[in-house]
Structures are given as structure tokens and as C-alpha cells.
Amino acid sequence: MKTQKQDRRSQRTHQLLAAALVDLLHERRYGELTVQDILDRANVGRTTFYAHYWDKDDLLASEMERVIALLCNHIAPSNGADGLPLPSLAMFRHVAESAALIRALTSGQAMALIWTTVQSCLREEFIQHFHQRLSSPVDEMALRVTAQAVVGTFITLLQWWVEQEMPLSPETMDAYFQRLTLPGVRAVLGAAND
């Protein structure tokens, strides 16, 4: 996205264009969309669009970055002193609240890029989470391997949940996730039992 001052008009333009893109993604594949389609839906002029974005890919990337940041910011602290349970319930809830946007952005050509970026972001967040909460030092490689496994499981469950149109509540999904991952986390990182 082009860098510029974020005044109210700019913010409103970004919102209109992003909403138009998401609406159109519900109707057609990304590759079929043109900048003109987005402009017509948003009721924004071409000059205004190009003052904010290089092209439709830039708009998509901007919206993906926003969604990924929102997901990564929803890692809530856990209650346990050992960093467990894993801080995932808030993320499941956020995805449920943003279901239409998540579905639109994760369907079609952009899906692999989004999930890969989310996975990378979450892996680093989980590593930070454990560094801050584990009372004794832990082997860095063990921590990285554990974070990769935990985040891989989380992303796989999240993808399945979104693709299945969220048949289970965020709380139920989180309970499954915790049961699938906590024993392994405790075994590898040597975290104390609850």
C-alpha cells in the first residue's frame, strides 16, 4: 500500500475499498475481479483508488495484513503460570466474529498466502508467549519445534472449521485444540501439570 497520512477521508476510502473487495470476493473469484469492479462497488473514483493503492493486489495485500494483524493480536494471556492452557480461545472467537471476511479472504488464490502468513505470525507469538511464561529456561530449538507443531495444528483446525462453515462453537474448537496439543507441549517443554 502506498504510504500516506491516515486522515478520516483516507480511512473512509480504505474502508469502502476493502468492503467492496470483500463483497465481490463473495460473488466471484479474485482473478475475475477488475479494479473497475471494485471502484463501482465502492463508489470511489479511479484517481482516488490509485492515490491509495498500486493495483488490486495491493488492496488485497493491505486487507490481508489487517486481518492477519487482528488474528495475531488476539492471542490472550493464559491463566496458568506455566503458560498453559494455550492462548487460543480469543482467536477462535475472533474468527467466528469475522467469519464473512475470513471466508472471503481465504477462498481462492490468496488462501495459501494468507494461511502461511498467519502461521508465521502465530508461531512467533507462541514463542514469545512461552518465553514470557515459562519459569525455567528451555532449549530454544525445542521451543521452536513445539511452536511449529502447535501452530500447525491450530491452523489446520482453523482451516477445517472455516471450510466447514463453523459447525462448532469457538469454545468447543478451543477445547479440542487444547486436548490435542497440551500433552505434547508439556512433554517437550517440561511444563508442570495443572
C-alpha positions as MATLAB code, in Angstrom:
seq = 'MKTQKQDRRSQRTHQLLAAALVDLLHERRYGELTVQDILDRANVGRTTFYAHYWDKDDLLASEMERVIALLCNHIAPSNGADGLPLPSLAMFRHVAESAALIRALTSGQAMALIWTTVQSCLREEFIQHFHQRLSSPVDEMALRVTAQAVVGTFITLLQWWVEQEMPLSPETMDAYFQRLTLPGVRAVLGAAND';
ca = [
       0.000    0.000    0.000;
       1.220    3.458   -0.726;
       2.320    5.341    2.356;
       0.375    8.428    3.246;
      -1.286   10.310    6.048;
      -4.223    8.457    7.599;
      -6.820   11.213    7.902;
     -10.539   10.464    8.154;
     -11.120   10.666    4.412;
      -8.268    8.262    3.748;
      -9.549    5.865    6.382;
     -13.041    6.043    4.902;
     -11.673    5.362    1.410;
      -9.717    2.353    2.695;
     -12.845    1.025    4.411;
     -15.004    1.468    1.307;
     -12.491   -0.206   -0.981;
     -11.833   -3.076    1.425;
     -15.567   -3.662    1.933;
     -16.129   -3.615   -1.830;
     -13.337   -6.137   -2.354;
     -14.703   -8.473    0.309;
     -18.256   -8.198   -1.078;
     -17.037   -9.006   -4.565;
     -14.983  -11.965   -3.310;
     -18.245  -13.495   -2.089;
     -19.601  -13.297   -5.622;
     -16.621  -14.048   -7.859;
     -13.099  -15.397   -7.845;
     -10.328  -12.896   -7.221;
      -8.807  -13.407  -10.668;
     -12.088  -12.366  -12.290;
     -12.229   -9.033  -10.458;
     -11.019   -5.801  -12.004;
     -10.141   -2.510  -10.393;
     -13.205   -1.075  -12.120;
     -15.448   -3.661  -10.411;
     -14.060   -2.574   -7.044;
     -14.445    1.114   -7.888;
     -18.053    0.647   -8.987;
     -18.951   -1.257   -5.826;
     -17.183    1.218   -3.527;
     -18.382    4.268   -5.470;
     -14.818    5.579   -5.480;
     -13.020    7.236   -8.380;
     -10.056    5.696  -10.184;
      -7.735    8.568   -9.226;
      -8.644    8.143   -5.566;
      -8.007    4.392   -5.776;
      -4.564    4.881   -7.298;
      -3.727    7.529   -4.712;
      -4.028    4.745   -2.107;
      -3.073    1.511   -3.890;
      -0.861    0.425   -6.773;
      -3.388   -2.155   -8.025;
      -5.995   -4.656   -6.811;
      -3.216   -6.932   -5.498;
      -2.012   -4.100   -3.288;
      -5.550   -3.632   -1.938;
      -5.830   -7.375   -1.253;
      -2.429   -7.423    0.452;
      -3.441   -4.474    2.620;
      -6.638   -6.191    3.710;
      -4.791   -9.458    4.349;
      -2.255   -7.644    6.521;
      -5.079   -6.080    8.512;
      -6.804   -9.431    9.101;
      -3.550  -11.178    9.967;
      -2.665   -8.436   12.454;
      -6.102   -8.760   14.027;
      -5.677  -12.522   14.369;
      -2.204  -12.231   15.821;
      -3.345   -9.559   18.263;
      -5.999  -11.901   19.638;
      -3.551  -14.124   21.459;
      -4.769  -13.626   25.001;
      -2.644  -14.406   28.044;
      -3.305  -17.778   29.645;
      -4.290  -18.216   33.264;
      -1.576  -20.704   34.197;
       1.837  -19.682   35.467;
       3.366  -22.239   33.079;
       1.780  -20.568   30.050;
      -0.927  -23.198   29.747;
      -3.578  -23.579   28.567;
      -2.565  -22.240   25.196;
      -3.939  -18.754   24.384;
      -6.215  -19.751   21.512;
      -9.841  -19.215   22.561;
      -9.764  -15.487   21.757;
      -8.515  -16.283   18.248;
     -11.303  -18.804   17.626;
     -13.805  -16.209   18.855;
     -12.344  -13.500   16.624;
     -12.511  -15.756   13.572;
     -16.148  -16.568   14.390;
     -16.972  -12.847   14.672;
     -15.205  -12.138   11.370;
     -16.490  -15.221    9.555;
     -17.612  -13.497    6.352;
     -14.356  -11.604    5.956;
     -12.227  -14.647    6.759;
     -14.164  -16.801    4.279;
     -13.843  -14.192    1.554;
     -10.127  -13.709    2.068;
      -9.294  -17.399    2.430;
     -11.125  -18.626   -0.633;
      -9.428  -18.789   -3.973;
      -5.932  -17.782   -4.962;
      -4.990  -15.829   -1.855;
      -5.740  -18.677    0.570;
      -2.286  -20.295    0.706;
      -0.521  -16.969    1.184;
      -2.857  -15.924    3.980;
      -2.581  -19.195    5.916;
       1.219  -19.229    5.526;
       1.489  -15.650    6.768;
      -0.868  -16.308    9.694;
       1.130  -19.404   10.598;
       4.407  -17.480   10.616;
       2.953  -14.671   12.731;
       1.330  -17.045   15.219;
       4.475  -19.165   15.532;
       6.439  -16.089   16.643;
       3.630  -15.039   19.003;
       3.561  -18.505   20.619;
       7.351  -18.478   21.037;
       7.090  -15.089   22.776;
       4.180  -16.396   24.855;
       6.271  -19.263   26.219;
       9.411  -17.171   26.727;
       7.395  -14.815   28.935;
       5.617  -17.504   30.941;
       7.949  -20.452   31.476;
       9.700  -20.160   34.822;
      12.838  -22.047   33.823;
      14.896  -21.676   30.653;
      14.018  -24.039   27.839;
      16.021  -25.218   24.849;
      15.363  -22.748   22.016;
      15.139  -25.461   19.356;
      12.646  -27.450   21.455;
      10.615  -24.275   21.826;
      10.659  -23.590   18.068;
       9.711  -27.188   17.194;
       6.884  -27.099   19.733;
       5.621  -23.753   18.451;
       5.654  -25.066   14.871;
       3.656  -28.161   15.873;
       1.162  -26.197   17.974;
       0.598  -23.537   15.323;
       0.404  -26.144   12.554;
      -2.323  -27.937   14.487;
      -4.113  -24.667   15.190;
      -4.035  -23.554   11.536;
      -5.211  -26.971   10.327;
      -8.148  -26.912   12.751;
      -8.925  -23.293   11.897;
      -8.917  -24.016    8.152;
     -11.180  -27.028    8.627;
     -13.520  -25.019   10.853;
     -13.813  -22.154    8.347;
     -14.254  -24.521    5.375;
     -16.994  -26.423    7.233;
     -18.777  -23.122    7.979;
     -18.014  -23.283   11.702;
     -20.275  -26.132   12.859;
     -18.810  -25.999   16.382;
     -18.586  -23.100   18.817;
     -15.258  -21.331   19.393;
     -15.225  -22.831   22.888;
     -15.632  -26.381   21.561;
     -12.925  -25.852   18.943;
     -10.602  -24.489   21.604;
     -11.302  -27.478   23.870;
     -10.353  -29.875   21.052;
      -7.253  -27.839   20.282;
      -6.148  -27.821   23.921;
      -6.671  -31.595   24.275;
      -4.727  -32.273   21.087;
      -1.768  -30.052   21.920;
      -1.289  -29.656   25.684;
       0.105  -33.151   26.372;
       2.767  -32.663   23.709;
       3.642  -29.164   24.894;
       4.028  -30.404   28.459;
       6.111  -33.389   27.379;
       8.515  -31.399   25.214;
       8.827  -28.223   27.251;
       8.617  -29.919   30.634;
       5.828  -27.633   31.830;
       4.321  -28.523   35.179;
       0.939  -30.220   35.251;
      -2.044  -28.098   36.250;
];
